[in-house]
Amino acid sequence: MDVLYPESRRKNMQAIRSKRTKLENRVCRELWHRGLRFRRNVADLPGKPDIAVKKRKVVVFIDSCFWHGCPDHGHIPATNSDYWLHKIQRNRTRDRAVNQFYTDRGWRIKRVWEHELRENFSGVIEALVNELTQPCHVERANSSESAT
């Protein structure tokens, strides 16, 4: 049973931001203070990654436990559960397709759960710094093959 009236619930759900969230801002601020330079919510990359470093071919997504169906903390609301089940399944399917897109093109992709940041912020930041500063390993075609 929902504790809010339908109109209040609708307004509440509409107010939830998909980018530039408080958690995303906190992560980006910390990475920026450590000297990392990156782009945020890059519209010309699939999935609009929260953080992207194109020259290193690495993207980072900060996934909300609710919207991305975290196996530990995600839940389906009791009200309108069929809609939410379908919605979260679509989000997870889209996440897998986005992962595959980057993997197929040799990009590194890092997905961070909201709860990981809340439980171990400094550890996650260290891992992101390591990931974002690794050089890009682009596999090049054999030069003898490209000459033919």
Secondary structure by P-SEA (a helix, b strand, c coil): cccccaaaaaaaaaaccccccaaaaaaaaaaaaaccccccccccccccccccccccbbbbbbcccccccccccbbbbccaaaaaaaaaaaaaaaaaaaaaaaaaabbbbbbbcaaaaaacaaaaaaaaaaaaaccccccccccccccc
